[in-house]
């Protein structure tokens, strides 16, 4: 006779929408709501005892996200948290692997914040001899259980025995206790939310068998229909494609059983056709075809299976003295690594074969499909046509930027050489200068002048070489680096890449991204750039790389040696005035909805703003000051201070007032940050910016 063990009377609740956890089964539950997140952080990650891992999993009505308390189901499942996986960066995201123990009833909610805590009443007996003796004493219940076991055996016999998890299920079915059969079968077959709730609410074992048996028979009939349809069509892939437990019934209900495998075959054939027409290099084509063959050999619906078996008897008996069972290897990371609740080694005493859990993991197939789609979408041989008209290029550059003669000269030189030699490698330019002098905007102008696609990569703060080289596909959540992602986005192999803020790269334990850039920015090596995710060479020699930096002191010398430096000094006062008249003022008029009849900023006012209010190398502060003037005039226009009749035929001019030079210098520091158009005007129709305001 086993000792009767009870769950705690107070349990923290984990709310689950659109799914039901049944006793004896396991489930992966993503943590999304704030209450569930607080429960994981406060309860699971801060304690290492076994008793702290016992939680209550309660289903709630699907679709009701506002009022969680009123949508709680009255019956839930006490569960043990086997594993916590997730990350703390860039924001906390966790997934719990839980195994159901027994049913309970929510009597009252004791705590609502930061997470729910309820007083519960245990409804099921935990597995033991008492349940077996009760079934032996009830002949009718024993007969129902034997009939249910026969139907479950029929279902397993219809599955592909070559799949390891199916073979394990078939082997364990005979030794599985009868009281676990309804919950286990209801958790692995296709059933709706309402049907699983009905099984969860069946406290009596006979009612549970009665509620689950129709679902089991329906699944068997659906699989028979699917087998019959496959046999009638003479599909040669029937033996290699396993019959899927949950997805097949969905296709049967939708009348798509005859096209289930045809869709899979068509998708693979479509991938193969796209690979042939992608014009890849020979090495890339071989790698893609190799991965496509792996994808063909994999079962389409059950790619990977993980079997996790947990003995409820051992777990519940351990609850009698939880102080002696302290779980080891509690991993809580603040640097974004995956936290785990307990190591598998510490859980070995509990990993026996009484309770079965089947997890369908689509990780491998999804990774292969993502990899093949990336290989297909990359522009292996697709290029854009360059605009080689030197006269038009010089005109476009002059229209976009005032000054910057060195940069314009270098672009014209590149176009001239490009006319003489078609296969010219892209130069590696580096614009060095203070903020606001137009380093980023000149990169856009160069792309527009050349007729190429433009892509900006912000490098400020990057401290992981995987951002440049990509992750290896052996890691979960791996992805290509920013270079390959940018090429995929622009769709051509000769874009203009702007590597912004290259002087602000960092380094960490994950590697040095500046060292990873050496291969990218070396003209002798980037024709065979290998991204870790792609794992095949890609030609970057046609890409025009432009780097920007504010200082050379923080750029490593090897990286600096691979670039062509072009220093962009600060603008003079005259250049700032020309830039303001040609670019900044029209831009601010357009952004503030003003027209030239409503406001005009004179050249004298610009000289005063440049000399007294903006003392910088670039023009960002000058643009902000002009924007402040436009906002002040916009307020007056909106308030109808200057009516349309008064404005007609007159100019609203923003000009310098007659304050002396000494007064302006004395009061300049006090007013640089805050000035606006005010009432100090020389005429009713003139808006003046006094230099002492």
C-alpha positions as CSV (number, residue, x, y, z in Angstrom):
1,X,0.0,0.0,0.0
2,X,1.5,3.2,-1.1
3,X,1.6,6.2,1.3
4,X,-1.0,8.8,0.4
5,X,0.7,12.0,-0.7
6,X,-1.2,15.3,-1.2
7,X,-0.3,18.4,-3.1
8,X,0.1,21.7,-1.2
9,X,-3.1,23.5,-0.4
10,X,-1.7,26.8,-1.7
11,X,-0.5,26.7,-5.3
12,X,0.7,29.4,-7.7
13,X,-1.4,29.4,-10.9
14,X,-0.1,29.3,-14.4
15,X,-2.9,30.5,-16.8
16,X,-3.0,28.6,-20.2
17,X,-5.2,29.8,-23.1
18,X,-6.4,27.5,-25.8
19,X,-4.9,24.3,-24.4
20,X,-5.4,21.9,-21.5
21,X,-2.8,20.0,-19.5
22,X,-4.1,16.5,-18.4
23,X,-2.6,14.5,-15.5
24,X,0.2,12.2,-16.7
25,X,0.9,14.2,-19.9
26,X,3.6,16.8,-20.5
27,X,3.4,20.1,-22.4
28,X,5.6,23.0,-23.4
29,X,3.9,26.2,-22.3
30,X,5.2,29.6,-23.6
31,X,5.1,32.3,-20.9
32,X,3.5,35.4,-22.4
33,X,1.4,37.3,-19.9
34,X,2.8,39.5,-17.1
35,X,1.3,37.3,-14.3
36,X,2.8,34.1,-15.7
37,X,6.2,35.9,-16.2
38,X,6.1,37.2,-12.6
39,X,5.4,33.6,-11.4
40,X,8.4,32.2,-13.3
41,X,10.8,34.9,-12.0
42,X,9.6,35.0,-8.4
43,X,8.8,31.3,-7.9
44,X,10.8,29.1,-10.2
45,X,14.0,31.0,-10.9
46,X,14.6,32.2,-7.3
47,X,14.1,28.8,-5.6
48,X,15.8,25.5,-6.1
49,X,13.7,23.1,-4.0
50,X,11.5,20.5,-5.5
51,X,8.4,21.8,-3.7
52,X,8.9,25.2,-5.4
53,X,8.4,23.5,-8.8
54,X,4.9,22.3,-8.1
55,X,2.4,24.7,-9.7
56,X,-1.2,24.7,-10.8
57,X,-1.9,24.8,-14.5
58,X,-5.4,26.2,-15.1
59,X,-7.0,26.7,-18.5
60,X,-8.9,29.9,-19.3
61,X,-11.5,30.7,-21.9
62,X,-9.9,31.2,-25.3
63,X,-10.1,34.8,-26.6
64,X,-10.7,36.4,-23.2
65,X,-7.5,38.4,-22.5
66,X,-9.0,41.3,-20.4
67,X,-10.7,39.6,-17.4
68,X,-8.4,36.6,-16.5
69,X,-10.0,35.9,-13.1
70,X,-13.5,35.5,-14.4
71,X,-12.3,33.3,-17.3
72,X,-10.5,30.8,-15.1
73,X,-11.7,27.2,-15.2
74,X,-12.7,25.8,-11.9
75,X,-10.7,22.6,-12.4
76,X,-7.0,22.6,-13.1
77,X,-4.0,20.3,-13.0
78,X,-1.2,20.2,-10.5
79,X,2.1,19.9,-12.4
80,X,5.8,19.7,-11.8
81,X,8.1,22.0,-13.8
82,X,10.7,19.9,-15.4
83,X,12.6,22.5,-17.4
84,X,12.6,26.3,-17.9
85,X,14.2,27.5,-21.2
86,X,14.4,31.0,-22.6
87,X,16.4,34.2,-22.5
88,X,16.6,37.4,-20.7
89,X,17.7,39.5,-23.6
90,X,16.5,41.6,-25.3
91,X,13.4,41.0,-23.2
92,X,12.5,38.1,-20.9
93,X,11.0,35.1,-22.8
94,X,10.5,31.7,-21.2
95,X,9.0,28.3,-22.1
96,X,8.1,25.8,-19.4
97,X,8.1,22.0,-19.7
98,X,5.6,20.7,-17.2
99,X,4.2,17.3,-16.4
100,X,0.7,16.9,-14.9
101,X,0.3,15.1,-11.6
102,X,-3.4,15.3,-10.6
103,X,-6.6,17.3,-10.8
104,X,-7.6,20.0,-8.3
105,X,-10.4,22.4,-7.8
106,X,-9.9,26.1,-7.3
107,X,-11.6,27.0,-4.0
108,X,-10.6,30.7,-3.7
109,X,-8.0,33.1,-5.1
110,X,-5.7,34.2,-2.3
111,X,-3.4,36.5,-4.2
112,X,-3.9,38.4,-7.5
113,X,-0.6,40.3,-7.9
114,X,2.2,39.9,-8.9
115,X,0.9,36.4,-9.8
116,X,-2.1,34.3,-8.9
117,X,-2.1,32.1,-5.8
118,X,-5.1,30.0,-5.0
119,X,-6.4,27.7,-2.3
120,X,-7.0,24.3,-4.0
121,X,-8.6,21.0,-3.2
122,X,-7.1,17.8,-4.6
123,X,-9.6,15.8,-6.6
124,X,-7.5,12.8,-7.9
125,X,-5.6,10.3,-5.9
126,X,-2.0,10.3,-6.9
127,X,-0.9,7.0,-8.5
128,X,-0.7,4.1,-6.1
129,X,-2.1,0.7,-5.2
130,X,-5.3,2.1,-3.9
131,X,-6.5,3.0,-7.4
132,X,-5.5,-0.5,-8.7
133,X,-7.4,-2.2,-5.9
134,X,-10.5,-0.1,-6.6
135,X,-10.4,-1.1,-10.3
136,X,-10.0,-4.8,-9.4
137,X,-13.0,-4.6,-7.1
138,X,-15.2,-3.0,-9.9
139,X,-15.7,-5.6,-12.7
140,X,-17.6,-3.1,-14.9
141,X,-14.8,-0.6,-14.7
142,X,-12.2,-3.2,-15.4
143,X,-14.1,-4.2,-18.6
144,X,-14.3,-0.6,-19.7
145,X,-10.5,-0.2,-19.1
146,X,-9.7,-3.4,-21.1
147,X,-11.8,-2.2,-24.0
148,X,-10.1,1.1,-23.9
149,X,-6.7,-0.5,-23.9
150,X,-7.6,-2.6,-26.9
151,X,-8.7,0.5,-28.9
152,X,-5.5,2.3,-27.9
153,X,-3.5,-0.7,-29.1
154,X,-5.3,-0.6,-32.5
155,X,-4.4,3.1,-32.8
156,X,-0.7,2.5,-32.1
157,X,-0.6,-0.4,-34.6
158,X,-1.8,1.9,-37.3
159,X,1.2,4.2,-36.8
160,X,4.7,3.8,-38.4
161,X,6.6,1.5,-36.2
162,X,9.9,2.7,-37.7
163,X,9.6,6.0,-35.7
164,X,11.3,5.5,-32.4
165,X,8.7,7.3,-30.4
166,X,5.9,5.1,-31.8
167,X,7.9,2.0,-31.0
168,X,8.4,3.2,-27.5
169,X,4.7,4.0,-27.1
170,X,3.8,0.5,-28.3
171,X,6.2,-1.1,-25.9
172,X,5.0,0.9,-22.9
173,X,1.3,0.6,-23.6
174,X,1.0,-2.8,-21.9
175,X,2.7,-1.6,-18.7
176,X,0.9,1.7,-18.5
177,X,-1.5,1.8,-15.5
178,X,-5.1,1.8,-16.5
179,X,-5.9,5.0,-14.6
180,X,-3.5,6.9,-16.8
181,X,-4.9,5.6,-20.2
182,X,-7.7,8.2,-20.7
183,X,-5.6,11.3,-19.9
184,X,-2.6,10.1,-21.9
185,X,-4.6,9.1,-25.0
186,X,-6.7,12.4,-24.8
187,X,-3.5,14.4,-24.8
188,X,-1.9,12.8,-27.9
189,X,-4.9,12.5,-30.2
190,X,-6.6,15.3,-32.0
191,X,-9.3,16.9,-29.8
192,X,-10.8,20.3,-29.5
193,X,-10.5,22.6,-26.5
194,X,-14.0,21.8,-25.3
195,X,-13.4,18.0,-25.6
196,X,-10.3,18.2,-23.5
197,X,-12.1,20.3,-20.9
198,X,-14.7,17.6,-20.7
199,X,-12.0,15.0,-20.0
200,X,-10.4,17.3,-17.4
201,X,-13.8,17.8,-15.6
202,X,-14.4,14.0,-15.5
203,X,-13.4,13.3,-11.9
204,X,-14.8,9.8,-11.8
205,X,-12.6,7.3,-13.6
206,X,-15.6,5.7,-15.4
207,X,-16.8,9.0,-16.7
208,X,-13.2,9.7,-17.9
209,X,-13.2,6.5,-19.9
210,X,-16.6,7.3,-21.4
211,X,-15.5,10.8,-22.4
212,X,-12.3,9.7,-24.0
213,X,-13.4,6.5,-25.8
214,X,-15.4,8.3,-28.6
215,X,-12.4,10.5,-29.3
216,X,-10.1,7.5,-29.6
217,X,-12.5,5.7,-31.9
218,X,-12.9,8.8,-34.1
219,X,-9.1,9.0,-34.4
220,X,-8.9,5.4,-35.5
221,X,-11.6,5.8,-38.1
222,X,-9.9,8.9,-39.5
223,X,-6.6,7.1,-39.8
224,X,-8.3,4.2,-41.6
225,X,-9.8,6.7,-44.1
226,X,-6.4,8.2,-44.7
227,X,-4.8,4.8,-45.2
228,X,-7.5,3.9,-47.7
229,X,-7.1,7.1,-49.6
230,X,-3.4,6.7,-49.8
231,X,-3.7,3.1,-51.0
232,X,-6.3,4.0,-53.6
233,X,-4.0,6.7,-55.1
234,X,-1.1,4.3,-55.2
235,X,1.3,6.8,-53.7
236,X,4.8,5.4,-53.6
237,X,5.7,7.6,-50.7
238,X,3.3,6.0,-48.2
239,X,5.9,3.9,-46.6
240,X,8.3,6.7,-46.2
241,X,5.7,9.2,-44.9
242,X,4.5,8.4,-41.4
243,X,0.8,8.8,-40.5
244,X,0.5,11.8,-38.4
245,X,-1.6,11.6,-35.3
246,X,-2.7,15.2,-34.9
247,X,-2.5,16.7,-38.4
248,X,-4.1,13.9,-40.3
249,X,-7.5,14.3,-38.6
250,X,-7.4,18.0,-39.4
251,X,-7.0,17.2,-43.1
252,X,-9.7,14.5,-42.9
253,X,-12.2,17.0,-41.5
254,X,-11.3,19.5,-44.2
255,X,-11.6,16.9,-47.0
256,X,-7.9,17.2,-47.9
257,X,-6.7,13.7,-47.2
258,X,-6.0,12.9,-50.8
259,X,-3.7,15.9,-51.3
260,X,-1.8,15.8,-48.0
261,X,1.3,14.1,-49.4
262,X,1.0,15.7,-52.8
263,X,1.4,19.2,-51.3
264,X,4.6,18.1,-49.5
265,X,6.0,16.6,-52.8
266,X,5.0,19.8,-54.7
267,X,6.7,22.0,-52.2
268,X,10.0,20.1,-52.4
269,X,9.8,20.0,-56.2
270,X,9.3,23.8,-56.1
271,X,12.3,24.3,-53.9
272,X,14.4,22.1,-56.3
273,X,13.2,24.1,-59.3
274,X,14.1,27.4,-57.6
275,X,17.5,26.1,-56.6
276,X,18.2,25.3,-60.3
277,X,17.1,28.7,-61.5
278,X,18.9,30.7,-58.8
279,X,22.2,30.8,-60.7
280,X,24.3,29.9,-57.7
281,X,27.9,29.2,-57.7
282,X,28.9,25.5,-58.1
283,X,29.8,25.2,-54.4
284,X,26.6,26.8,-53.3
285,X,24.5,24.7,-55.6
286,X,26.1,21.5,-54.2
287,X,25.4,22.6,-50.6
288,X,21.8,23.5,-51.4
289,X,21.2,20.2,-53.2
290,X,22.7,18.3,-50.2
291,X,20.4,20.0,-47.8
292,X,17.4,19.4,-50.1
293,X,18.2,15.6,-50.1
294,X,18.2,15.7,-46.3
295,X,14.8,17.4,-46.4
296,X,13.4,14.8,-48.7
297,X,14.5,12.0,-46.4
298,X,12.8,13.5,-43.3
299,X,9.2,12.7,-42.4
300,X,7.2,15.7,-43.3
301,X,5.0,15.9,-40.2
302,X,6.9,14.2,-37.5
303,X,10.5,15.3,-38.0
304,X,11.8,15.0,-34.5
305,X,10.4,13.5,-31.4
306,X,11.6,13.8,-27.8
307,X,10.4,11.3,-25.3
308,X,10.3,12.5,-21.7
309,X,9.1,10.0,-19.1
310,X,8.5,11.1,-15.5
311,X,7.5,8.9,-12.7
312,X,4.6,10.5,-10.8
313,X,5.0,8.0,-7.9
314,X,8.6,9.0,-7.3
315,X,7.9,12.7,-7.6
316,X,5.0,12.7,-5.3
317,X,6.7,10.5,-2.7
318,X,9.6,12.9,-2.7
319,X,7.2,15.7,-1.7
320,X,6.9,14.1,1.7
321,X,10.3,15.4,2.6
322,X,11.1,18.2,0.2
323,X,13.8,19.6,2.4
324,X,16.1,16.8,1.5
325,X,15.6,17.2,-2.2
326,X,17.3,20.4,-3.3
327,X,17.7,20.6,-7.1
328,X,21.1,21.4,-8.4
329,X,22.3,23.4,-11.4
330,X,19.9,26.3,-11.2
331,X,21.0,28.5,-14.1
332,X,19.8,32.1,-14.0
333,X,21.5,34.4,-16.5
334,X,21.4,38.1,-16.8
335,X,23.5,38.0,-20.0
336,X,20.9,36.4,-22.2
337,X,21.9,32.8,-21.8
338,X,19.3,30.0,-21.6
339,X,18.2,29.4,-18.0
340,X,17.4,25.9,-16.9
341,X,15.4,25.0,-13.8
342,X,17.3,21.8,-13.0
343,X,19.9,19.7,-14.8
344,X,18.7,16.4,-16.3
345,X,21.2,14.6,-14.1
346,X,19.5,15.9,-10.9
347,X,16.2,14.6,-12.3
348,X,17.4,11.1,-13.1
349,X,15.8,9.5,-10.0
350,X,12.5,10.7,-11.3
351,X,12.9,9.7,-15.0
352,X,11.2,6.3,-15.2
353,X,8.7,4.9,-17.6
354,X,5.3,5.3,-16.0
355,X,4.2,8.5,-17.8
356,X,4.7,9.1,-21.5
357,X,5.1,12.5,-23.2
358,X,5.4,13.0,-26.9
359,X,6.8,16.3,-28.2
360,X,6.7,17.1,-31.9
361,X,9.7,19.3,-32.6
362,X,9.8,21.0,-36.1
363,X,13.2,22.5,-35.4
364,X,15.2,20.6,-38.0
365,X,12.7,20.9,-40.9
366,X,12.2,24.6,-40.2
367,X,15.9,25.2,-40.1
368,X,16.4,23.4,-43.4
369,X,13.6,25.2,-45.1
370,X,14.9,28.6,-43.8
371,X,18.4,27.8,-45.1
372,X,17.2,26.7,-48.5
373,X,14.9,29.8,-48.8
374,X,17.9,32.0,-48.0
375,X,20.1,30.3,-50.6
376,X,17.4,30.8,-53.2
377,X,16.7,34.5,-52.4
378,X,20.4,35.6,-52.3
379,X,21.5,37.5,-55.4
380,X,24.2,35.2,-56.5
381,X,24.4,36.7,-60.0
382,X,21.7,39.4,-60.1
383,X,23.2,42.9,-60.5
384,X,21.8,46.4,-61.1
385,X,23.0,48.4,-64.0
386,X,25.3,51.3,-63.1
387,X,24.7,54.8,-64.3
388,X,28.0,55.9,-65.8
389,X,27.2,59.4,-67.0
390,X,29.9,61.5,-65.4
391,X,28.3,64.8,-66.3
392,X,25.0,63.8,-64.8
393,X,26.7,62.3,-61.8
394,X,28.5,65.6,-61.1
395,X,25.3,67.5,-61.4
396,X,23.4,65.1,-59.0
397,X,26.1,65.4,-56.4
398,X,26.2,69.2,-56.6
399,X,22.4,69.3,-56.2
400,X,22.5,67.1,-53.1
401,X,25.5,68.5,-51.3
402,X,27.3,71.8,-51.1
403,X,31.1,71.5,-50.8
404,X,32.6,68.0,-50.1
405,X,34.8,68.3,-53.1
406,X,37.1,65.4,-52.1
407,X,34.2,63.0,-51.9
408,X,32.7,64.1,-55.2
409,X,36.1,63.9,-56.9
410,X,36.6,60.3,-55.6
411,X,33.1,59.2,-56.9
412,X,33.8,60.8,-60.3
413,X,37.1,58.9,-60.5
414,X,35.4,55.6,-59.7
415,X,32.8,56.2,-62.5
416,X,35.6,57.1,-65.0
417,X,37.6,53.9,-64.2
418,X,34.3,51.9,-64.2
419,X,33.7,53.1,-67.8
420,X,37.1,51.7,-68.8
421,X,36.9,48.5,-66.9
422,X,33.7,46.6,-66.4
423,X,34.8,44.2,-63.6
424,X,36.2,46.8,-61.3
425,X,36.1,45.9,-57.6
426,X,34.2,48.1,-55.3
427,X,36.3,50.6,-53.3
428,X,36.3,50.6,-49.5
429,X,35.8,54.2,-48.5
430,X,35.8,55.6,-45.0
431,X,34.4,59.1,-44.3
432,X,35.9,60.5,-41.1
433,X,34.5,63.7,-39.6
434,X,32.5,65.3,-36.8
435,X,28.8,64.7,-36.4
436,X,26.4,66.5,-38.7
437,X,28.7,67.1,-41.7
438,X,26.7,64.8,-44.0
439,X,28.6,61.5,-43.9
440,X,25.5,59.3,-44.0
441,X,23.6,61.5,-46.5
442,X,26.5,61.5,-48.9
443,X,26.4,57.7,-48.9
444,X,22.8,57.8,-50.0
445,X,23.6,60.4,-52.7
446,X,26.4,58.2,-54.0
447,X,24.0,55.2,-54.3
448,X,21.5,57.4,-56.2
449,X,24.1,58.8,-58.5
450,X,25.4,55.3,-59.4
451,X,21.9,53.9,-59.7
452,X,22.4,51.3,-57.1
453,X,20.5,50.0,-54.1
454,X,21.4,51.5,-50.7
455,X,21.5,49.6,-47.4
456,X,22.7,51.0,-44.1
457,X,24.1,48.8,-41.3
458,X,24.4,50.5,-37.9
459,X,27.5,49.1,-36.1
460,X,27.4,51.3,-33.0
461,X,27.4,49.1,-29.9
462,X,27.8,45.8,-31.7
463,X,30.0,43.5,-29.6
464,X,29.3,40.1,-31.1
465,X,31.1,38.8,-34.2
466,X,28.0,36.8,-35.1
467,X,26.3,40.0,-36.1
468,X,28.9,40.2,-39.0
469,X,29.6,36.5,-39.7
470,X,26.3,35.0,-38.6
471,X,25.6,32.1,-36.3
472,X,26.4,28.5,-37.0
473,X,23.2,26.5,-37.8
474,X,23.8,24.1,-34.9
475,X,22.5,26.8,-32.6
476,X,18.9,27.3,-31.8
477,X,17.6,30.5,-33.3
478,X,20.6,30.9,-35.6
479,X,20.5,33.5,-38.4
480,X,22.9,34.9,-41.0
481,X,25.0,38.0,-40.3
482,X,24.0,41.5,-41.2
483,X,26.0,41.5,-44.5
484,X,24.1,38.5,-45.9
485,X,20.8,39.8,-44.5
486,X,21.4,43.1,-46.3
487,X,22.1,41.4,-49.6
488,X,18.9,39.4,-49.2
489,X,17.0,42.5,-48.6
490,X,18.3,44.6,-51.5
491,X,18.2,41.7,-54.0
492,X,21.3,42.6,-55.9
493,X,25.0,41.7,-55.5
494,X,26.4,45.2,-56.1
495,X,24.6,47.6,-53.7
496,X,26.1,50.4,-51.7
497,X,26.6,49.3,-48.1
498,X,27.0,52.0,-45.5
499,X,28.8,50.7,-42.4
500,X,27.7,53.5,-40.0
501,X,29.7,54.4,-36.8
502,X,32.5,51.9,-37.4
503,X,34.5,53.6,-34.7
504,X,32.0,52.5,-32.1
505,X,32.4,48.8,-32.4
506,X,32.9,46.9,-29.1
507,X,34.2,43.5,-28.2
508,X,33.1,40.9,-25.7
509,X,33.3,37.2,-24.9
510,X,31.4,36.5,-28.1
511,X,34.3,37.8,-30.2
512,X,35.6,40.9,-31.9
513,X,33.3,42.2,-34.7
514,X,36.1,44.5,-35.9
515,X,38.2,41.5,-36.6
516,X,35.3,39.9,-38.5
517,X,35.1,43.0,-40.7
518,X,38.6,42.4,-41.9
519,X,37.5,39.8,-44.3
520,X,34.5,41.9,-45.4
521,X,36.6,45.0,-46.2
522,X,39.6,43.3,-47.7
523,X,39.4,43.5,-51.6
524,X,41.7,40.5,-51.8
525,X,39.5,38.3,-49.6
526,X,35.9,39.4,-49.8
527,X,35.3,37.7,-53.2
528,X,34.9,34.5,-51.1
529,X,33.3,35.7,-47.9
530,X,32.0,32.8,-45.8
531,X,29.1,33.5,-43.5
532,X,28.8,30.9,-40.6
533,X,25.1,30.4,-41.3
534,X,25.5,30.1,-45.1
535,X,28.7,28.0,-44.8
536,X,29.5,28.6,-48.5
537,X,31.5,31.5,-50.1
538,X,29.7,34.5,-51.4
539,X,31.2,37.2,-53.6
540,X,31.3,40.7,-52.1
541,X,33.8,42.2,-54.5
542,X,31.1,44.1,-56.4
543,X,29.7,45.8,-53.2
544,X,30.6,49.4,-52.7
545,X,31.4,49.7,-48.9
546,X,31.3,53.1,-47.3
547,X,32.2,53.4,-43.6
548,X,31.6,56.4,-41.4
549,X,33.5,57.4,-38.3
550,X,33.9,60.4,-36.0
551,X,37.4,59.6,-34.9
552,X,40.3,57.3,-36.0
553,X,41.6,56.6,-32.5
554,X,39.2,53.8,-31.7
555,X,39.4,52.0,-35.1
556,X,41.9,49.1,-35.0
557,X,44.9,49.7,-37.3
558,X,44.4,46.5,-39.4
559,X,40.9,47.6,-40.2
560,X,42.0,51.1,-40.8
561,X,44.6,49.9,-43.3
562,X,41.9,48.3,-45.5
563,X,39.9,51.4,-46.0
564,X,40.5,54.6,-48.1
565,X,40.3,57.6,-45.7
566,X,38.5,60.7,-46.8
567,X,38.4,63.4,-44.1
568,X,35.3,65.6,-44.1
569,X,36.1,68.7,-42.0
570,X,33.5,71.1,-40.5
571,X,31.7,73.6,-42.6
572,X,32.6,77.3,-42.7
573,X,30.0,80.0,-42.0
574,X,29.6,80.7,-45.6
575,X,29.1,77.0,-46.4
576,X,26.5,76.7,-43.6
577,X,24.5,79.7,-45.0
578,X,24.5,78.2,-48.5
579,X,23.4,74.8,-47.1
580,X,20.7,76.4,-45.1
581,X,19.4,78.4,-48.1
582,X,19.5,75.4,-50.5
583,X,18.5,72.5,-48.3
584,X,17.6,73.2,-44.7
585,X,15.1,76.0,-45.0
586,X,13.0,74.4,-47.8
587,X,13.0,71.1,-45.8
588,X,11.8,72.8,-42.7
589,X,9.1,74.7,-44.6
590,X,7.8,71.4,-45.9
591,X,7.9,69.7,-42.6
592,X,6.0,72.5,-40.8
593,X,3.4,73.1,-43.5
594,X,4.5,76.6,-44.3
595,X,4.8,78.4,-47.6
596,X,7.0,81.2,-48.7
597,X,4.1,83.7,-48.4
598,X,3.9,83.0,-44.7
599,X,7.6,83.1,-43.7
600,X,10.9,84.2,-45.2
601,X,14.2,83.9,-43.4
602,X,16.7,86.5,-44.7
603,X,20.4,85.9,-45.2
604,X,21.3,88.4,-42.4
605,X,19.2,86.3,-40.0
606,X,21.0,83.2,-41.1
607,X,24.4,84.9,-40.5
608,X,23.4,85.9,-37.0
609,X,22.1,82.4,-36.2
610,X,25.2,80.7,-37.6
611,X,27.7,83.0,-35.8
612,X,25.9,83.5,-32.5
613,X,23.6,80.6,-31.9
614,X,25.2,77.6,-33.5
615,X,28.9,76.9,-32.9
616,X,29.5,73.4,-34.3
617,X,31.2,71.7,-37.2
618,X,28.0,70.3,-38.8
619,X,24.6,71.8,-39.5
620,X,22.3,69.8,-37.1
621,X,22.0,72.6,-34.6
622,X,21.4,75.1,-37.4
623,X,18.6,72.9,-38.7
624,X,17.1,72.7,-35.2
625,X,17.2,76.5,-34.8
626,X,15.4,77.0,-38.2
627,X,12.9,74.4,-37.1
628,X,12.2,76.4,-33.9
629,X,11.6,79.6,-35.9
630,X,9.2,77.7,-38.2
631,X,7.3,76.3,-35.2
632,X,6.9,79.8,-33.7
633,X,5.5,81.2,-37.0
634,X,3.3,78.1,-37.3
635,X,1.7,78.9,-33.9
636,X,1.0,82.5,-35.0
637,X,-0.5,81.3,-38.3
638,X,-2.7,78.7,-36.5
639,X,-3.9,81.3,-34.0
640,X,-4.8,83.7,-36.7
641,X,-2.7,86.4,-35.1
642,X,-1.7,87.5,-38.6
643,X,-4.9,87.2,-40.7
644,X,-4.8,86.5,-44.3
645,X,-5.9,90.0,-45.1
646,X,-3.0,91.5,-43.2
647,X,-0.6,89.1,-44.8
648,X,-1.7,89.7,-48.3
649,X,1.0,91.5,-50.4
650,X,3.4,91.6,-47.5
651,X,6.4,89.4,-46.4
652,X,6.9,87.8,-43.1
653,X,10.6,88.2,-42.8
654,X,12.8,86.7,-40.1
655,X,15.8,89.0,-39.9
656,X,18.5,90.1,-37.5
657,X,17.6,93.0,-35.1
658,X,19.7,96.0,-34.5
659,X,21.3,94.9,-31.3
660,X,24.9,95.7,-31.0
661,X,27.6,93.1,-31.4
662,X,28.7,93.5,-27.8
663,X,25.2,92.9,-26.4
664,X,24.9,89.8,-28.6
665,X,28.1,88.3,-27.3
666,X,27.2,89.1,-23.7
667,X,23.8,87.5,-23.8
668,X,24.5,84.8,-26.4
669,X,25.3,82.0,-23.9
670,X,22.0,82.6,-22.1
671,X,19.8,82.2,-25.2
672,X,21.4,79.6,-27.5
673,X,19.1,76.8,-26.4
674,X,15.8,78.6,-26.3
675,X,14.8,81.3,-28.7
676,X,11.7,81.9,-30.8
677,X,10.0,84.4,-32.9
678,X,8.4,87.1,-30.7
679,X,6.9,90.5,-30.8
680,X,10.1,92.5,-31.1
681,X,9.4,93.5,-34.7
682,X,10.4,96.5,-36.7
683,X,7.1,96.4,-38.6
684,X,3.7,94.7,-38.1
685,X,4.4,92.4,-41.0
686,X,8.0,91.4,-39.9
687,X,9.0,88.6,-37.5
688,X,12.3,89.4,-35.9
689,X,14.8,87.1,-34.1
690,X,16.5,89.3,-31.5
691,X,20.0,88.1,-30.8
692,X,19.6,88.7,-27.0
693,X,16.4,86.9,-26.5
